[in-house]
Amino acid sequence: MTNIRTRSRAIWLGLIVILVVALLPRLIHPVSRPLEWYLRSVQFWNALEEGDLRGTYQRYHPGVSTMWIAGFGLRVYAWTHGWSGEDLLEPPQATGDYRPYPVEAGVAALSVAITLGIGLSYLLLVRLVNWRVGAVAGILLALDPFYIAGSKVLHVDALLATLMFVSALFLLLYLQEDNRTFLAMGGVFAGLSFLTKGPSLFLVPYAVLIVGYSNLRSDGGSKSASGEPGLVTRLGRMARELLIWGGTAGGIFVLLWPAMWVMPGEALSTMGRRVLFHVETVHRNPNFFAGRAVVADPGPLFYLATIGWKMTLITLPGLLAAVMILVRRVRNWREDSWAWCLLIFGAGFVVAMSFAARKEMRYLQPAFLIADILAAWGLIQIVDGLTARAGRDENRHIRAVALATVLIGQFALVVSHHPYYGTHHNLLLGSSRVAQHVLPMGDQGEGQHEAARFLAGFPRAEERMIGVHRRYEELFERIYPGRSEGLEDPYIDYYVFGINSIQRQNRLDLWDDAWAVCQDKEPLWTAAFDGVTYAWIYGGFESDPAAFSIDHPLDVQLGDHIHLVGYTLRSPEHSTEPPLVVTLFWQSDGRVQRDHHVFVHLLDEEGTMVAQHDGVPAGGQRPTWDWRYREVIDDPHDIPVDGLRPDETYALYVGMYDFKTKARLPARGPEDQRLPHNRIHLQELRVGEIGGGDS
């Protein structure tokens, strides 16, 4: 009794740990892709509310499970904020192009659902194999970086992987225990999978395989007169059990998709056509593989590379060990039949997806869950083999410590990529530095959030125009209060480029000219993960002082935000009494909010001001509150020198003051020393020496 209680506590404690470990990285700082599934989820629930059953058909995927779950999260958000369903489509605080859609609420609901799926998988594995395999596998599932990355977006692939995996585990429990309840539960999750996305159809042949094996093996079915089950009896039982599985799946499919109540033929035929279209037709957008953008099918090696680089330095060796152990013990395969069945599922799914012309890394997520389970089993086999010679008690503790160390290593490795788990690439294969030359990076828009928030943090951001890749316009509309247009627009304040579009050369004709021009500049800002740059911001203006003819470079700070980088003295030729032209070159951090005026003072040897020019920079055209981040401002000032004695030496000073308060901005030199009177001494000069060049 004590052992049973201890085991029960261990199981429930393991469940709590796995749920927490799985939920937190998915729930904290969700990532955003385009808004398509946000809008579909809202429209799905709006159609339900209005009784428009046809309106619950939103997409051929069909994505119904995603829309149910994410839409529920969005409805909870709307209810707590006093919004209606229409408000979710047009947020009430929206202004101009700014649309702060609460996508995070939908992602949170999906994260909870996926986490519960991981917890259920753990419990099923404990029953299917044992507690050790279930616990290690549950942690690896919770901490799979590729799976986490897919779980942090409002999309269908991670949910599909979860539902298919749970369905497969119920089928294996049915196979092991010959319990039709598990068969029916497998059908429930198969139906939910069918409601999510077309690749779930792989469950149909897999269910036939499992049910067929269960009924055709020598120890299954009713016995004939000779003591062995008759073939007809076995086939009949197989048909009945497939009917249970398929009928349950079909019932769930129809029950949870109201469009099937009013337009079943249209919905199913459209789904069928689109599934075939995806199998036979490459995506209209280029893909990236092995260092080049490809419009054609990248081939089966694309998915093998995805598996290699998206697994970790812990799970990949564990998977390889599991496969080698299974092959070595193939003669006694019945002892590890559950592992063989999972291997067949994973390998079969990869092969099936490889036949499709349209390939994306995220399509492979169901296979990664299988790989995690096999990796857990393989790691346990390795640890058990290495500690086999120790004593019983010593053996138990060594194994526990070894497995805990492995799991802590996985945790530390994966969490180091928070919040962008998609930036992880296997260290065993050279990590991201090598992967960037093989696979597309930034599939979830990594770095674009940071770019949008960075630009949104500047004053008057609502007045700036940002050029972005078309696929990220909706993301910027949610975060950035100004206008976000395509990179081809000629009136851009800031250009934002992303690595995924650069690699894939997606819609190249819209941004290649802007990208080429920007390559002659230093980026204003970059976002890098794992040693690879994912996003770049360039100015639609000149930000490099070296691009200007600055005769006298300086390094002087005025206030908190403005920098004087240099000046030039000129006097127009062919003038009998030319003015002194002082051109100042300013640069700021783009966060100046007040109206600062420039003063240029010419002082005689007694310190008396004999000439000056004050005013808004650039002849009144560039007030300081309109300066952009790191933009170099060319600011000329004319100082009249008529009436000054040519043989006397004068001192030239400049500075800035707040126009409203008249207080000068603090001036600090290159060594952060405070300059007297908050003014910058440029140089000494004689009026008679002023000509067509330097003084």
Summary of the structure (lengths in Angstrom):
residues: 695
radius of gyration: 33.5
end to end distance: 98.3
largest distance: 129.8
contacts: 2330
relative contact order: 0.07
helix: 54%
strand: 15%
